[in-house]
Amino acid sequence: MLRLILLTLLCGGVSAGSHSLRYYHTSMTPIAELPEFVTVGYVDELVLDYYDSDLRKDVPRQRWMEQNEGPEYWERQTQISQGAEQVGKANIQIAMNRTNQRNGIHTFQLMYGCEMGDGGTTAAVLQYGWDGKDFISFDKDRMVWTTPVPWGEITKDKWDRDTAWNQELKGYLERTCIEWLEKYLKYGKSQLKTGE
């Protein structure tokens, strides 16, 4: 399922007249000459920004982002990505322990974002993957986590109890994400076919 969503989003699966903001975080076990952590932000099919554990800073990938956001924005985004990098490293170790996979190459992914459609409709997603398969997803409407794997129940139970965090995630997905998407659409309107 995670692979299908990622492929759909990366290949322009957003319907005509709608726009999306998505972030992808990928943590990896060490592999020679590859960063252990990468974050890529997308507006529709365009790469918005990029961070990796070798570069150690978040950088714009669209001229209109560079022109509209100053150094404070990029510093804040860098700090967010560096924090996510540390969380990703910890999550890889936890997942390796819970799945009894002590060796080999593994990935821990996070994908989250929102979509704004015709007529003001919105949708959102926040889900984690392990080695390219679904691990756990947030159901913002019911305020619960769902997991298709038995070893994910420990995380689900813990996260379901954290109602304050779940409320914060819901607020981000339903409001903050949409606000940022609207802002980025204004910045890149000539490239993003916003109809303005």
HUWOGI-V742297 format. One line per field, one symbol per residue. phi: phi as a letter, one per 20 degrees, with the letter a starting at -180 (. if undefined). psi: psi as a letter, one per 20 degrees, with the letter a starting at -180 (. if undefined). burial: I if it has 16 or more other C-alpha atoms within 10 Angstrom, else O. A space follows every 50 residues. Layout:
phi: ???
psi: ???
burial: ???
//
This chain:
phi: .gffffffffenfffgndccccccdcdcfgcgmcfebcccdcdleefebb bbfefmbecfdcgffffddegfffffffffffffffffffffffffffel decnecccdccbrbcddgmnfcbbbbbdcclndgdbceeffelcdcbedg fefffgfffffefffffffgfffedggfffgffffffdgfeelene
psi: ggggggggghjkjpqpirqqpqpppppqqpppjqqippppqpocjppgrq qriggjqpqqjphhghhipahgghgghggghhghgggggghggghgghjk nirrpqqoqppqarqpaqjjqqrqqoqqqpkjqpgqqpnhhilrqqpiph iihggggghhimhgghhggggghhfgggghggghhggkhhhjlij.
burial: OIOOOOOOIIOOOIOOOIIIIIIIIIIIIOOOOOIIIIIIIIIIIIIIII IIIOOIIIIIIOOIIIOOOOOOOIOOIIOOIIOIIOOIIOIIIOIIOOOO OOOOOIIIIIIIIIIIIOOOOIOIIIIIIIOOIIIIIIIIOOOIIIIOOO OIIOOIOOIIOOOOOIOOIIOIIIOOIIOOIIOIIOIIOOOIOOOO
//
